[in-house]
Amino acid sequence: MKVIPAVLGFLALNFLVMTAGCKQSTDSSSPPRDVANATLTAGGIRMMSNVDEWYNYCVHTNDFFTHPDSILCEVRKPDGTPLPSFGLYDDGGSRVLQNPAFASLTSGDASANDRSYSRSINSVLLSGGMQGNYDFHFVFYGGGAEFRMANGNHVTVPVTDRHDCEFTELPQDSVFEECFEPRTLTVRVRPFPGDTIGSVQMFLAYESPIYVYPDTVVLTPIIGDSVWQYAVTPAYFQCVHNLGSADSGRAWGRMIYTAHTRSGGLGTSEVRIASFSNQRPTLTDPVMPDTAFRGASPGDTNRIVVMMNLHDCEYASDPFGSVFQGFPGISSIWHCDTITLDSMLGGWWTVPLFQLKDNGQPPDVVAGDGTFSAWFDLPYSSDPAVSNLLFTFRFQGHDCAHLDYDTLYSVIDSIRVIQPQALRVAQSGIVK
């Protein structure tokens, strides 16, 4: 009986150890290493039950120490009926997968072993026509880790039929004369009952002789989601040729409208442009000195700034500060109008690298204000043959639409280039 106190002491010590362990495990300040945290990086969006489309799901695990073979997704239909589970894999899409029928035969995973698990789901095969909220439950079995998804392991996925919308009213404006006044155009769109219009856009398609697509215009809702408007100015047609009917000899164009609903529905309609006239650019107000000196000594230059105004109703400055011609398939076409220079000294010759630009880059001050600028340097020269020369400059404005739309008349100005005073005195032999 004398051993009882020893046994009680041992039990008491064991109890204290267990209690200390419990307190440590409940400390939330340092999460245990047996928790696998993950994030749903793709999927969970509305799916269409009547559109045969595949939707990608991707789960990324955030812990380097956890790398399961797969992540399982258990699915329940809106009435609670369980569907076959499907696995997501981090295999680089290398293996051929089996059931269920609504899941892809390969994972579609972009890169193996990067802790991102992927699989695609077919909405029609998944739903079988049943609409409602589906429960996707992501779990990870094995490895002894608890699997935690950001925002919860259960993801509610709405599955509904897609119903397209329709345009009930389109702008009747189809004639855009040269330098037309800015105008506001209105469209009306009708969604399927129970759905709403999310966005309406317009873009111009014209033949040139290939299809060209300038900027997409995003319309603004005015009355609920049924009436939308946008303002159009000549600048929208910056690089567009003259447009019209086939018998006019002009290229034809269409203003194409698209509307998207919240549920994924789509509506399209178009208006054919009857006429559009692109104005030729005109040049005015050249600023250039009448006389300029060369550099005063070897290695010196004298920088001359040239400025000129260009007026073109369709002109819009290049926001990137460079000349850039768009190609088919690019939604935006930015091509800055330019002014080039020919010089005459015993005959006209072209200076191809000399372009006046309105891009806000020195010496130009403000981009898009219609004032184009450039500079050139007059180097030092001791050759008496270039001590007194008159250069005549011919400036030509270029429209990005086509060579046929360049300035009809050029601007001609001249500058006399002479030697600095000290050099002229030295060359004359006069000693002061």
Phi, psi and omega per residue, in radians:
M1 nan -0.296 -3.127
K2 -1.269 -0.191 -3.127
V3 -1.475 -0.172 -3.070
I4 -1.049 -0.811 3.102
P5 -0.986 -0.632 3.112
A6 -1.147 -0.751 3.125
V7 -1.098 -0.752 3.127
L8 -1.097 -0.672 3.108
G9 -1.109 -0.701 3.123
F10 -1.116 -0.752 3.137
L11 -1.122 -0.701 3.135
A12 -1.112 -0.737 3.117
L13 -1.096 -0.743 3.128
N14 -1.089 -0.654 3.129
F15 -1.138 -0.703 3.124
L16 -1.116 -0.701 3.111
V17 -1.098 -0.754 -3.141
M18 -1.128 -0.714 3.139
T19 -1.111 -0.747 3.121
A20 -1.088 -0.672 3.118
G21 -1.140 -0.694 3.127
C22 -1.108 -0.740 3.136
K23 -1.094 -0.635 -3.136
Q24 -1.191 -0.678 -3.078
S25 -1.268 -0.358 -3.125
T26 -1.654 0.040 3.122
D27 -1.328 1.958 -3.059
S28 -1.404 -0.096 -3.093
S29 -1.271 -0.415 3.127
S30 -2.320 1.665 -3.088
P31 -1.058 2.472 -3.131
P32 -1.147 2.695 -3.109
R33 -1.345 0.014 3.129
D34 -1.741 0.439 3.044
V35 -1.965 2.129 3.123
A36 -1.703 1.877 3.129
N37 -1.541 2.489 -3.090
A38 -2.581 2.840 -3.123
T39 -2.382 2.382 3.029
L40 -1.390 1.923 -3.070
T41 -1.731 -0.237 3.081
A42 -2.633 2.494 -3.123
G43 1.814 -3.113 -3.133
G44 1.487 0.002 -3.132
I45 -1.541 2.958 3.105
R46 -1.041 2.393 3.097
M47 -2.046 2.624 -3.103
M48 -1.687 2.146 -3.101
S49 -1.376 -0.269 -3.118
N50 -1.987 0.225 3.112
V51 -2.168 2.163 -3.066
D52 -1.337 1.485 -3.113
E53 -2.283 2.731 3.095
W54 -1.879 2.369 -3.116
Y55 -2.061 2.204 -3.091
N56 -1.486 2.363 3.025
Y57 -2.049 2.397 -3.129
C58 -2.485 2.265 3.091
V59 -2.078 2.238 -3.141
H60 -1.938 2.167 3.085
T61 -1.498 2.366 -3.020
N62 -1.660 -0.034 -3.070
D63 -1.896 2.231 -3.115
F64 -1.204 -0.457 -3.059
F65 -1.439 -0.168 -3.111
T66 -1.957 2.110 3.105
H67 -2.528 1.399 -3.122
P68 -1.226 2.860 3.100
D69 -1.184 -0.626 -3.138
S70 -2.756 2.859 3.017
I71 -2.037 2.293 -3.051
L72 -1.714 2.465 3.069
C73 -2.106 2.053 3.090
E74 -1.677 2.262 -3.014
V75 -2.030 2.394 3.016
R76 -2.202 2.412 3.132
K77 -1.307 2.968 -3.117
P78 -0.980 -0.503 3.133
D79 -1.543 0.115 3.111
G80 1.600 -0.090 -3.126
T81 -1.192 2.216 3.125
P82 -1.308 2.495 3.035
L83 -1.885 2.825 3.097
P84 -1.002 2.432 3.118
S85 -1.293 2.712 3.058
F86 -2.268 2.631 -3.111
G87 -1.785 2.592 3.019
L88 -1.919 2.425 -2.981
Y89 -2.266 2.603 3.089
D90 -1.919 1.041 -2.985
D91 -2.009 0.114 -3.095
G92 1.205 0.283 3.136
G93 1.285 0.404 -2.999
S94 -1.466 -0.500 -3.037
R95 -1.756 2.678 3.061
V96 -1.590 2.186 -3.050
L97 -1.765 2.787 -3.119
Q98 -1.801 -2.630 -3.076
N99 -0.873 2.854 0.080
P100 -1.457 2.961 -3.051
A101 -1.165 -0.484 -3.101
F102 -1.443 -0.025 3.131
A103 -1.822 2.651 -3.071
S104 -1.192 2.693 -3.104
L105 -1.300 -0.381 3.006
T106 -2.228 2.790 -3.071
S107 -1.233 -0.476 -3.036
G108 1.284 0.216 -3.132
D109 -1.136 2.333 -3.044
A110 -1.315 -0.690 -3.051
S111 -2.513 2.251 -3.100
A112 -1.272 2.584 3.000
N113 1.075 0.554 3.043
D114 -1.888 0.245 3.086
R115 1.186 0.330 3.017
S116 -1.937 2.126 -3.046
Y117 -1.905 2.279 -2.992
S118 -2.278 2.759 3.000
R119 -3.014 2.550 3.124
S120 -1.877 2.564 -3.082
I121 -2.138 2.370 3.066
N122 -1.583 2.116 -3.027
S123 -1.176 -0.643 -3.124
V124 -1.213 -0.797 -3.140
L125 -1.183 -0.555 3.123
L126 -1.194 -0.836 -2.982
S127 -1.504 -0.550 -3.048
G128 1.039 0.465 3.135
G129 1.606 -0.147 -3.136
M130 -1.430 2.124 3.123
Q131 -1.676 2.752 3.130
G132 2.419 -2.921 -3.120
N133 -1.662 2.107 3.126
Y134 -1.704 2.502 3.135
D135 -1.784 2.055 3.065
F136 -1.823 2.061 -3.092
H137 -1.979 1.992 -3.095
F138 -1.658 2.204 -3.106
V139 -2.363 2.826 3.121
F140 -2.414 2.001 -3.118
Y141 -1.788 2.420 3.079
G142 1.754 2.755 3.101
G143 1.483 -0.104 3.096
G144 1.249 0.275 -3.114
A145 -1.862 2.519 3.025
E146 -1.452 2.300 -3.033
F147 -1.717 2.062 -3.132
R148 -2.117 2.189 3.085
M149 -1.719 2.443 3.030
A150 -1.063 2.342 -3.099
N151 1.173 0.335 3.041
G152 1.741 2.628 -3.137
N153 -1.376 -0.301 3.116
H154 -1.680 2.242 3.114
V155 -2.099 2.181 3.117
T156 -1.574 2.142 -3.093
V157 -2.037 1.972 3.086
P158 -1.298 2.333 3.104
V159 -2.142 2.031 -3.097
T160 -2.412 2.865 3.014
D161 -1.262 2.547 3.036
R162 -1.575 2.255 3.101
H163 -2.126 2.100 -3.117
D164 -1.280 2.688 3.086
C165 -1.714 3.049 3.141
E166 -2.465 2.566 3.056
F167 -1.477 2.221 3.128
T168 -1.794 -0.258 3.109
E169 -2.663 2.307 3.117
L170 -2.179 2.706 3.118
P171 -1.065 2.417 3.096
Q172 -1.580 -0.075 3.100
D173 -1.198 1.959 3.109
S174 -2.275 0.035 3.109
V175 -2.005 2.094 3.137
F176 -2.139 1.682 -3.089
E177 -1.277 2.987 -3.128
E178 -1.077 2.257 3.127
C179 1.008 0.747 -3.136
F180 -1.133 2.684 3.108
E181 -1.240 2.510 3.077
P182 -0.951 2.452 -3.114
R183 -2.426 2.685 3.118
T184 -1.815 2.183 -3.119
L185 -1.899 2.512 -3.039
T186 -2.164 2.436 3.027
V187 -2.234 2.684 3.050
R188 -2.116 2.375 -3.101
V189 -2.244 2.464 3.129
R190 -2.104 2.035 3.101
P191 -1.454 2.977 3.022
F192 -1.201 2.487 3.135
P193 -0.897 2.286 -3.119
G194 1.611 -0.198 3.124
D195 -1.866 2.938 3.108
T196 -2.368 2.690 3.107
I197 -1.438 2.221 -3.130
G198 -1.642 -0.625 -3.114
S199 -2.794 2.664 3.065
V200 -2.354 2.337 -3.121
Q201 -2.340 2.793 3.067
M202 -2.399 2.419 2.989
F203 -2.429 2.721 -3.087
L204 -1.752 2.241 3.059
A205 -2.035 2.236 3.111
Y206 -2.522 2.849 -3.053
E207 -1.752 2.275 -2.948
S208 -2.605 0.573 -0.086
P209 -1.443 0.054 3.066
I210 -1.759 2.837 3.137
Y211 -1.216 2.295 3.134
V212 -2.189 2.458 -3.100
Y213 -2.209 1.822 3.036
P214 -1.239 -2.882 -3.050
D215 -0.970 2.566 2.983
T216 -1.482 2.293 3.126
V217 -1.692 2.221 3.089
V218 -1.665 2.103 -3.103
L219 -1.396 2.744 -3.108
T220 -1.898 2.294 3.103
P221 -1.224 2.350 -3.110
I222 -1.930 -0.788 3.113
I223 -2.183 1.825 -3.121
G224 0.970 -2.334 3.088
D225 -1.995 0.301 -3.068
S226 -1.857 -0.450 -3.112
V227 -2.063 2.188 -3.079
W228 -2.262 2.597 -3.113
Q229 -2.387 2.825 3.001
Y230 -2.720 2.682 3.118
A231 -1.800 2.305 3.129
V232 -2.108 2.370 3.132
T233 -2.198 2.929 3.096
P234 -0.985 -0.479 -3.115
A235 -1.080 -0.424 3.114
Y236 -1.133 -0.483 -3.122
F237 -1.667 0.509 -2.972
Q238 -0.858 -0.894 -3.044
C239 -1.906 0.434 -3.069
V240 -1.658 2.393 3.066
H241 -1.229 3.005 2.960
N242 -1.075 2.344 -3.104
L243 -2.048 2.675 3.102
G244 3.113 -2.904 -3.130
S245 -1.348 2.910 -3.077
A246 -1.103 -0.621 -3.086
D247 -1.334 -0.149 3.111
S248 -1.497 -0.147 -3.098
G249 1.394 0.063 3.132
R250 -1.668 2.841 3.017
A251 -1.231 2.699 3.129
W252 -1.822 2.696 -3.127
G253 -2.454 2.796 3.134
R254 -2.383 2.450 2.989
M255 -1.703 1.935 -3.017
I256 -1.795 2.202 -3.116
Y257 -1.886 2.395 3.074
T258 -2.290 2.463 3.098
A259 -2.254 2.442 3.127
H260 -2.124 2.366 3.113
T261 -1.674 2.919 -3.134
R262 -1.123 -0.497 -3.103
S263 -1.569 0.062 3.129
G264 1.762 0.057 3.115
G265 -1.219 2.779 -3.061
L266 -2.401 2.485 3.015
G267 -2.399 2.438 3.130
T268 -2.356 2.595 3.040
S269 -2.802 2.953 -3.071
E270 -2.638 2.742 3.048
V271 -2.209 2.212 3.114
R272 -1.398 2.339 -3.141
I273 -1.392 2.132 -3.131
A274 -1.330 -0.621 -3.104
S275 -2.849 2.453 2.963
F276 -2.566 2.348 -3.135
S277 -2.087 2.160 -3.133
N278 -1.604 2.164 -3.127
Q279 -1.322 2.476 3.009
R280 -1.260 2.514 3.061
P281 -1.266 2.624 3.072
T282 -2.181 2.566 -3.107
L283 -1.933 2.403 3.124
T284 -2.544 2.896 2.948
D285 0.951 1.045 3.064
P286 -1.218 2.446 3.098
V287 -2.133 1.947 -3.129
M288 -2.768 2.394 -3.112
P289 -1.141 2.597 3.094
D290 -1.253 -0.606 -3.103
T291 -2.343 2.474 3.129
A292 -2.475 2.555 3.132
F293 -1.686 2.583 2.973
R294 -1.299 3.041 3.064
G295 -1.027 2.521 -3.012
A296 -1.364 -0.442 -3.095
S297 -2.557 2.875 -3.125
P298 -0.932 2.294 -3.126
G299 1.604 -0.268 3.129
D300 -1.450 2.632 3.014
T301 -2.359 2.760 3.049
N302 -2.056 2.027 -3.054
R303 -1.513 2.237 -3.117
I304 -1.972 2.210 3.111
V305 -1.738 2.335 3.123
V306 -2.086 2.337 3.111
M307 -2.323 2.663 3.125
M308 -2.821 2.588 3.126
N309 -1.660 2.407 3.051
L310 -2.094 2.251 3.089
H311 -2.010 2.186 3.112
D312 -2.670 2.119 -3.070
C313 -0.972 -0.590 -3.076
E314 -1.592 0.034 -3.044
Y315 -1.222 2.328 2.991
A316 -2.440 2.350 -3.060
S317 -1.203 2.661 3.100
D318 -1.314 2.037 -3.081
P319 -1.203 -0.280 -3.106
F320 -1.652 -0.017 3.093
G321 1.220 0.481 -3.141
S322 -2.650 2.854 3.086
V323 -1.506 2.147 -3.048
F324 -2.515 2.141 3.126
Q325 -1.764 2.197 -3.126
G326 -1.287 2.832 3.127
F327 -2.141 2.803 3.107
P328 -0.946 2.366 -3.127
G329 1.701 -0.257 3.062
I330 -1.597 2.222 -3.007
S331 -1.205 -0.470 -3.092
S332 -2.019 2.411 3.039
I333 -2.064 1.965 3.099
W334 -2.052 2.059 3.117
H335 -2.511 1.845 -3.061
C336 -1.211 2.328 2.966
D337 -1.060 2.583 -3.113
T338 -2.337 2.864 3.026
I339 -2.164 2.186 -3.128
T340 -1.897 2.949 -3.005
L341 -2.232 2.315 2.871
D342 -1.942 2.521 -3.128
S343 -2.133 2.494 -3.140
M344 -2.096 2.108 2.993
L345 -2.500 1.481 -3.035
G346 1.455 0.159 -3.127
G347 2.655 2.654 -3.117
W348 -1.306 2.385 3.030
W349 -2.513 2.563 -3.011
T350 -1.594 2.442 3.051
V351 -1.881 1.558 -2.935
P352 -1.141 -0.523 -3.070
L353 -1.522 -0.079 -3.102
F354 -1.629 1.824 3.120
Q355 -2.277 2.335 3.008
L356 -1.509 2.290 -3.086
K357 -2.261 2.681 3.122
D358 -2.007 1.064 -3.024
N359 -2.036 0.142 3.129
G360 1.344 0.020 3.106
Q361 -1.625 2.412 -3.073
P362 -0.893 2.406 0.149
P363 -1.513 0.010 3.114
D364 -1.158 2.437 -3.029
V365 -1.657 -0.884 -3.053
V366 -2.183 2.170 3.118
A367 -1.267 2.388 3.019
G368 1.409 0.183 -3.129
D369 -1.616 0.053 3.104
G370 1.524 -0.105 3.082
T371 -1.706 2.090 -3.090
F372 -1.778 2.490 -3.034
S373 -2.421 2.748 3.021
A374 -2.865 2.984 3.051
W375 -2.449 2.816 3.005
F376 -2.510 2.738 -3.060
D377 -1.891 2.348 3.035
L378 -1.727 1.934 -3.067
P379 -1.400 2.864 3.030
Y380 -1.173 2.508 3.030
S381 -2.696 2.355 3.105
S382 -1.689 0.069 -3.110
D383 -1.309 2.076 3.133
P384 -1.053 -0.395 -3.098
A385 -1.175 -0.360 -3.129
V386 -1.937 0.371 -3.076
S387 -1.346 -0.353 -3.105
N388 -2.673 1.632 -3.090
L389 -2.226 2.497 3.077
L390 -1.886 2.040 3.102
F391 -1.775 2.282 3.068
T392 -1.870 2.211 -3.085
F393 -1.877 2.422 3.060
R394 -2.075 2.041 -3.077
F395 -1.772 2.375 -3.112
Q396 -2.225 2.234 3.087
G397 -1.534 2.407 -3.087
H398 -2.046 2.218 3.081
D399 -1.632 2.362 -3.076
C400 -1.247 -0.191 -3.124
A401 -1.151 -0.854 -3.071
H402 -3.070 2.757 3.115
L403 -1.030 -0.512 -3.121
D404 -1.158 -0.246 -3.080
Y405 -1.847 0.290 3.083
D406 -1.274 3.010 -3.097
T407 -1.019 2.435 3.117
L408 -1.314 -0.600 -3.138
Y409 -2.143 2.477 3.103
S410 -1.610 2.833 3.032
V411 -1.889 2.232 -3.109
I412 -1.993 2.292 3.097
D413 -2.501 2.892 -3.071
S414 -2.413 2.787 3.100
I415 -2.524 2.351 3.098
R416 -1.700 2.179 -3.108
V417 -1.814 2.120 -3.099
I418 -2.244 2.915 3.116
Q419 -1.375 2.697 3.028
P420 -1.051 2.757 -3.072
Q421 -0.979 -0.811 -3.085
A422 -1.079 -0.701 -3.113
L423 -1.245 -0.646 3.121
R424 -1.147 -0.663 3.119
V425 -1.145 -0.748 -3.138
A426 -1.121 -0.700 -3.109
Q427 -1.243 -0.487 -3.133
S428 -1.364 -0.249 -3.137
G429 1.441 0.090 3.133
I430 -1.425 2.305 3.138
V431 -1.929 2.185 3.116
K432 -1.795 nan nan
